[in-house]
Amino acid sequence: MNFEKLQVWKRSARLSAELYKTMKDLKDFGFRDQITRSGLSIPSNIAEGMTRQTAKDKTHFLVIARGSCAELRTQIYIGMEIGYITSEPGKLLLEETREISKMINGLITSINQTP
């Protein structure tokens, strides 16, 4: 399966790019680095997993991608709490991480049900 055709990969790559744009002027380099790395990890692990041969390997990387999505969601909450991310953009980012997590879950289920 070509990862570039997956909607979950496309959405997570757009989310990662949006995070870089949103955080580009943030002076807290540690926070900026961590949140952008979490976001970048999601499509990267989807891509790596989907190029693996076995369902077990594919699932392993998708589980990592899902974990990175949860990590990112946590960082968005913290960013909102400390004023680095404003309310409305933050809510949109949170919702996108929830949707991407659901999509990753669906992909994992699909891979594990394929004979």
VOLUM-633679 format. One record per residue: residue number from 1; residue in three letters; chain; z, x, y of N, C-alpha, C in turn. Coordinates in steps of 0.1 Angstrom, whole numbers, plus 5000, padded with zeros to 4 digits. Layout:
BEGIN
GUMAR,nr,rest,kette,n_Z,n_X,n_Y,ca_Z,ca_X,ca_Y,c_Z,c_X,c_Y
GUMAR,NUM,Ala,A,Z,X,Y,Z,X,Y,Z,X,Y $
...
end
This chain:
BEGIN
GUMAR,nr,rest,kette,n_Z,n_X,n_Y,ca_Z,ca_X,ca_Y,c_Z,c_X,c_Y
GUMAR,1,Met,A,5000,5008,4988,5000,5000,5000,5000,5009,5013 $
GUMAR,2,Asn,A,4991,5006,5022,4990,5014,5034,5000,5010,5044 $
GUMAR,3,Phe,A,5010,5018,5047,5021,5015,5056,5016,5011,5070 $
GUMAR,4,Glu,A,5004,5016,5074,4999,5013,5088,4995,4998,5089 $
GUMAR,5,Lys,A,4993,4992,5078,4989,4977,5078,5001,4968,5078 $
GUMAR,6,Leu,A,5013,4973,5075,5025,4965,5074,5030,4961,5088 $
GUMAR,7,Gln,A,5032,4948,5089,5038,4943,5102,5051,4949,5105 $
GUMAR,8,Val,A,5060,4951,5095,5073,4957,5097,5072,4971,5103 $
GUMAR,9,Trp,A,5062,4979,5098,5060,4992,5103,5055,4992,5118 $
GUMAR,10,Lys,A,5046,4983,5120,5040,4982,5134,5051,4978,5144 $
GUMAR,11,Arg,A,5059,4968,5140,5070,4963,5149,5081,4974,5151 $
GUMAR,12,Ser,A,5084,4981,5141,5094,4991,5142,5089,5003,5150 $
GUMAR,13,Ala,A,5077,5006,5149,5071,5017,5157,5070,5013,5172 $
GUMAR,14,Arg,A,5067,5000,5175,5067,4995,5189,5081,4995,5194 $
GUMAR,15,Leu,A,5091,4992,5186,5105,4992,5190,5109,5006,5193 $
GUMAR,16,Ser,A,5105,5015,5185,5109,5029,5188,5103,5034,5201 $
GUMAR,17,Ala,A,5091,5031,5203,5084,5035,5216,5091,5028,5228 $
GUMAR,18,Glu,A,5095,5015,5226,5102,5008,5237,5116,5015,5240 $
GUMAR,19,Leu,A,5123,5019,5230,5135,5026,5232,5133,5039,5240 $
GUMAR,20,Tyr,A,5123,5046,5237,5120,5059,5244,5118,5055,5259 $
GUMAR,21,Lys,A,5110,5045,5261,5107,5041,5275,5120,5036,5282 $
GUMAR,22,Thr,A,5128,5028,5275,5140,5023,5281,5150,5033,5285 $
GUMAR,23,Met,A,5151,5044,5276,5161,5054,5277,5157,5066,5285 $
GUMAR,24,Lys,A,5144,5067,5289,5139,5079,5295,5146,5085,5307 $
GUMAR,25,Asp,A,5152,5077,5315,5160,5082,5326,5175,5083,5324 $
GUMAR,26,Leu,A,5179,5080,5312,5194,5081,5310,5198,5095,5310 $
GUMAR,27,Lys,A,5209,5098,5317,5214,5112,5318,5223,5116,5307 $
GUMAR,28,Asp,A,5228,5106,5300,5237,5109,5288,5228,5113,5277 $
GUMAR,29,Phe,A,5225,5126,5276,5215,5131,5266,5219,5129,5252 $
GUMAR,30,Gly,A,5232,5129,5249,5237,5127,5236,5234,5113,5231 $
GUMAR,31,Phe,A,5238,5103,5239,5235,5089,5236,5220,5087,5235 $
GUMAR,32,Arg,A,5213,5092,5245,5198,5089,5245,5192,5095,5232 $
GUMAR,33,Asp,A,5196,5107,5228,5190,5114,5217,5194,5106,5204 $
GUMAR,34,Gln,A,5206,5101,5203,5210,5094,5191,5203,5080,5189 $
GUMAR,35,Ile,A,5202,5073,5200,5196,5060,5199,5181,5061,5197 $
GUMAR,36,Thr,A,5175,5071,5203,5160,5072,5200,5158,5077,5186 $
GUMAR,37,Arg,A,5166,5086,5181,5165,5091,5167,5167,5079,5157 $
GUMAR,38,Ser,A,5176,5071,5160,5178,5059,5151,5166,5051,5151 $
GUMAR,39,Gly,A,5161,5048,5162,5149,5039,5163,5137,5046,5157 $
GUMAR,40,Leu,A,5135,5059,5158,5124,5066,5153,5125,5067,5137 $
GUMAR,41,Ser,A,5137,5067,5132,5139,5068,5118,5134,5056,5110 $
GUMAR,42,Ile,A,5134,5044,5117,5130,5032,5110,5116,5032,5105 $
GUMAR,43,Pro,A,5106,5034,5115,5092,5034,5110,5089,5047,5102 $
GUMAR,44,Ser,A,5096,5057,5105,5093,5070,5098,5097,5068,5083 $
GUMAR,45,Asn,A,5108,5062,5080,5113,5060,5066,5104,5050,5059 $
GUMAR,46,Ile,A,5100,5039,5067,5091,5030,5060,5078,5037,5056 $
GUMAR,47,Ala,A,5072,5045,5065,5060,5052,5062,5062,5062,5050 $
GUMAR,48,Glu,A,5073,5069,5050,5075,5078,5039,5077,5071,5026 $
GUMAR,49,Gly,A,5085,5060,5026,5087,5052,5014,5075,5046,5008 $
GUMAR,50,Met,A,5066,5041,5017,5054,5034,5012,5044,5044,5007 $
GUMAR,51,Thr,A,5045,5057,5009,5036,5067,5003,5041,5072,4990 $
GUMAR,52,Arg,A,5053,5068,4986,5059,5073,4973,5052,5065,4962 $
GUMAR,53,Gln,A,5054,5071,4950,5047,5065,4938,5055,5054,4931 $
GUMAR,54,Thr,A,5068,5055,4930,5075,5046,4922,5082,5035,4931 $
GUMAR,55,Ala,A,5085,5024,4925,5093,5013,4932,5106,5018,4936 $
GUMAR,56,Lys,A,5113,5026,4927,5126,5032,4930,5125,5041,4943 $
GUMAR,57,Asp,A,5115,5049,4944,5114,5058,4955,5111,5050,4968 $
GUMAR,58,Lys,A,5102,5041,4967,5099,5032,4978,5111,5025,4983 $
GUMAR,59,Thr,A,5118,5019,4974,5130,5012,4978,5141,5021,4984 $
GUMAR,60,His,A,5142,5033,4979,5152,5043,4985,5149,5045,5000 $
GUMAR,61,Phe,A,5137,5047,5003,5134,5050,5017,5135,5037,5026 $
GUMAR,62,Leu,A,5132,5026,5020,5133,5013,5028,5148,5010,5030 $
GUMAR,63,Val,A,5156,5013,5021,5171,5011,5023,5176,5021,5034 $
GUMAR,64,Ile,A,5171,5033,5035,5174,5042,5046,5169,5036,5059 $
GUMAR,65,Ala,A,5157,5031,5059,5152,5024,5071,5160,5013,5076 $
GUMAR,66,Arg,A,5165,5005,5066,5174,4993,5069,5187,4998,5075 $
GUMAR,67,Gly,A,5192,5009,5069,5205,5015,5074,5203,5020,5088 $
GUMAR,68,Ser,A,5192,5026,5091,5189,5031,5105,5188,5019,5115 $
GUMAR,69,Cys,A,5183,5008,5110,5182,4996,5118,5196,4991,5122 $
GUMAR,70,Ala,A,5205,4991,5112,5219,4987,5115,5225,4997,5124 $
GUMAR,71,Glu,A,5223,5010,5122,5228,5020,5131,5223,5018,5146 $
GUMAR,72,Leu,A,5210,5015,5147,5204,5013,5160,5211,5000,5166 $
GUMAR,73,Arg,A,5212,4990,5159,5219,4978,5164,5233,4981,5169 $
GUMAR,74,Thr,A,5240,4989,5162,5253,4993,5167,5253,5000,5180 $
GUMAR,75,Gln,A,5243,5009,5181,5242,5017,5193,5237,5009,5205 $
GUMAR,76,Ile,A,5229,4998,5202,5225,4989,5213,5238,4982,5218 $
GUMAR,77,Tyr,A,5246,4977,5209,5258,4970,5213,5267,4979,5222 $
GUMAR,78,Ile,A,5268,4991,5217,5276,5001,5225,5270,5003,5239 $
GUMAR,79,Gly,A,5257,5005,5239,5250,5008,5251,5251,4996,5261 $
GUMAR,80,Met,A,5251,4984,5256,5253,4973,5264,5268,4972,5270 $
GUMAR,81,Glu,A,5277,4976,5261,5291,4975,5265,5294,4986,5276 $
GUMAR,82,Ile,A,5288,4997,5276,5291,5008,5285,5281,5008,5297 $
GUMAR,83,Gly,A,5272,4998,5297,5263,4996,5309,5250,5004,5308 $
GUMAR,84,Tyr,A,5247,5011,5297,5235,5018,5296,5223,5009,5294 $
GUMAR,85,Ile,A,5225,4997,5288,5215,4988,5285,5219,4974,5291 $
GUMAR,86,Thr,A,5211,4968,5299,5214,4956,5305,5213,4944,5295 $
GUMAR,87,Ser,A,5219,4933,5298,5221,4922,5289,5208,4916,5283 $
GUMAR,88,Glu,A,5199,4912,5291,5187,4906,5286,5178,4915,5277 $
GUMAR,89,Pro,A,5175,4927,5282,5168,4936,5274,5176,4940,5261 $
GUMAR,90,Gly,A,5189,4941,5262,5197,4944,5251,5196,4933,5240 $
GUMAR,91,Lys,A,5197,4920,5245,5196,4909,5235,5183,4909,5228 $
GUMAR,92,Leu,A,5172,4912,5235,5159,4913,5229,5158,4924,5219 $
GUMAR,93,Leu,A,5164,4935,5222,5164,4947,5213,5172,4943,5200 $
GUMAR,94,Leu,A,5184,4937,5202,5192,4933,5191,5184,4923,5182 $
GUMAR,95,Glu,A,5178,4913,5188,5170,4904,5180,5159,4910,5172 $
GUMAR,96,Glu,A,5152,4920,5178,5142,4927,5171,5147,4935,5159 $
GUMAR,97,Thr,A,5159,4941,5161,5165,4948,5150,5168,4939,5138 $
GUMAR,98,Arg,A,5173,4927,5142,5176,4917,5131,5164,4913,5124 $
GUMAR,99,Glu,A,5153,4910,5131,5140,4906,5125,5135,4917,5116 $
GUMAR,100,Ile,A,5135,4929,5121,5130,4941,5113,5138,4942,5100 $
GUMAR,101,Ser,A,5151,4941,5101,5159,4942,5089,5156,4932,5079 $
GUMAR,102,Lys,A,5153,4919,5083,5149,4909,5074,5135,4912,5068 $
GUMAR,103,Met,A,5126,4918,5076,5113,4921,5071,5114,4932,5060 $
GUMAR,104,Ile,A,5123,4942,5063,5125,4953,5053,5131,4947,5040 $
GUMAR,105,Asn,A,5141,4938,5042,5146,4932,5030,5136,4925,5022 $
GUMAR,106,Gly,A,5127,4918,5028,5116,4911,5021,5106,4921,5014 $
GUMAR,107,Leu,A,5104,4932,5021,5095,4942,5015,5102,4948,5002 $
GUMAR,108,Ile,A,5115,4951,5003,5122,4956,4992,5121,4946,4980 $
GUMAR,109,Thr,A,5124,4934,4983,5123,4923,4973,5109,4923,4966 $
GUMAR,110,Ser,A,5099,4923,4975,5085,4923,4970,5082,4934,4961 $
GUMAR,111,Ile,A,5086,4946,4965,5084,4958,4957,5091,4958,4943 $
GUMAR,112,Asn,A,5103,4953,4943,5111,4952,4931,5107,4941,4922 $
GUMAR,113,Gln,A,5099,4931,4927,5094,4920,4918,5080,4923,4913 $
GUMAR,114,Thr,A,5074,4933,4918,5060,4936,4913,5061,4944,4900 $
GUMAR,115,Pro,A,5054,4939,4890,5055,4945,4877,5048,4959,4877 $
end
